[in-house]
Amino acid sequence: MSAESTAGTRRGGKGRRRREREKRHRGWKVVAWTAAGIVVLGGTGAGFVYFKLNGNIESVDIDQALGTDRPEKADDGSENILVLGSDTRADGNQDLGGGSDDGTARSDTAMIVHVHEGHKKASVVSIPRDTLVDRPACTDADGGDHPAARGVMFNSAYATGGAACAVKTVESLSDLRMDHYLEVDFTGFRKLVDELGGVEVTTTEAIKDPDSHLDLPAGTHRLDGEQALGLVRTRHGVGDGSDLGRIQLQQAFVKALVRQVKEVGVFTSPKKLYDLADSATKAVTTDSGLGSVNSLMSFANGLKGVGPADLNMVTLPVVYDPANANRVLIDRTKVQQVWDALGNDRPIPATATEGTATGEAKDVVSAS
């Protein structure tokens, strides 16, 4: 072989190795991106794929809408993310959520995700949608002003002023800065679970709810996207039919989802890897700080060490409203333990939910 041919072979070998390293690097970015389930997003980061995924992401400028009258950012490396599951009836969601496409939307699921310093553990606080709160005056992302309201359901904040009003309400309740915002819709959630190959959970008793099209006997099940959506939305199939029982299901499912994302073999198929990233980026709306693939990858990379065992999940301490059994009220004494723990980057104490309706809610699903 000539020296010129040998040199060409060497150059070709180096080029192949470099391309292989780049492919592995991009692949790891996607794995990191999916590593923490719903609250973690990412992408492949090159060429057409990058721009395609970047174009999937919708974002809202929360900072612009809320201005400077907000709690201070934590200076200890911890972060708070408000995660909402919305039941907008647009874009096919009406078939999944019921009702009609009337242009309205509600925050069907709400969680404050507190990522502790070091990003090795996270505390998650679910807020029942039926909680009566005092909603502050707020400005939505389009500049519309909405007056304050007293004694209204928590999910009315999102219905009234969208993401900005939901964030404003949570910050008013907690006096904690929400560093990021992430919203997942019905259709995107269902597709993401299907792309993952389903998620495995175990039910300790039968769950049957015609309204959410769910019929599960006791035992272990691998849920597809539609079944998973039915599980996290059912409220009549478990407990007393309140939102508290549904939240228990949601928390168990999130842990199962995180575990499934960590176990899925995305390297075995380039198409599977792309489909996961494509579905996930279409599923979410973020604050502008997370509104690009690069930002999401950076954020996700900091959360890849958080696994199911590292999630401490609680529900906001509430009591039933004596005037309306379908509503709950915040237990002011107990809830301060939650806000103090998050504000000081400490674990939420078990005493925060003892003796409340929250503490009495029954677990009927676990991550298998």
C-alpha positions, 0 to 999 in steps of 0.5 A: 500500500502506498504512503498516500493510501496509508495516510488516507486510511489513517485519516479515515480511521480517525474520522470514523473514531471521531464520528463514533465519539460524537454519536456517543456524546450525543446519545449520552446527552439524550439519556441524561435528558430523559433521566428524571422523568417528567421534570427532565428534558433534553435533545441530541444537539446537532444539525437538523435534529437539533433545530427540529427538537428546538422548534418543538419546545414552547416557552413562556417568559415568566420573569417578564410577566411577574417582574421583580416583586418576587421571592429571592432566589436561593443562594445554596445551589437548590432549585424549585420547579413548578410542574403542572399537568394541564387539561387543555381541551385543544389539539386532541386533548378533548378525547383524553380529558373529556369536555369540549374544546372551549379554549379553557385549560386547568392545572389538573396536576401541580407539583413543586419539585425542590432539587436539593443542594448537590442535586442528588435528592429532590423533595416533591410537594403535590398541591391538591387542585381543590385547595381553596386559596387566596389568588394574588393579582397577576399579569399573564404572559400576554400582558393581561391583568387579573384581579386578586380573588379570595377563597378560590380553587387553586387550579383557577389560577392557571385557568385565569392567567395561565402559567404566570398566574399559577407561578405567582399563586404558588410563590404567594402561598410559599414565599419561595421563588420558582426558578423554573416552570414545566407544563405537560399536556395530556397528549404529550404525556400519553405519547411519551409513556408509549415511546418508553414502552409503558410503565410498570406499577403494582396496585394493591387493590382493584381500580375501576373508573369508567370516567377515566376508562380505567379497569385494573385488577389488583396486581402488577401491570405495564401501563400504556400511555392511555392507561397511565393517563387514566391512572394519574387522572382517576379520582373516583376509582380510589379512596373517597373520590377526592383529589387526595387519593388521585395525588397518591397515584400520581406520586407513585407513577412518577417514581415508576416513570423515573425508574423506567426512563433509567432502564430503557435501552435507548442505544439499541435503536437510533429511531427510538432515541429520536422518537423519545426526544421528539415526543418529550419536547412536543409534550412540554411548555417551559419557562423561557430559561428552559426554552431551548434544547441546550438549556434543557440538556444542561438542566437535565445533566444536573439531575441525572443522579436523582433516582426513584429512591431519592425522591421524597414525595408529600402532599400539601398538608390540608384539612377538609373544608367544613362548608364543602366536603369537595374542597380542602383548606391549607393547614396553616400550622403544618404547611409552614413546616413544609415551606421552612424545610424547602426554604432551608434546603432540608428534608420535609419532616413527617410531622408536616402531614400527621393528623391531616387529611393528607396523612390519611390518604391511602396508598393503593399503587406502588412502583413495581 
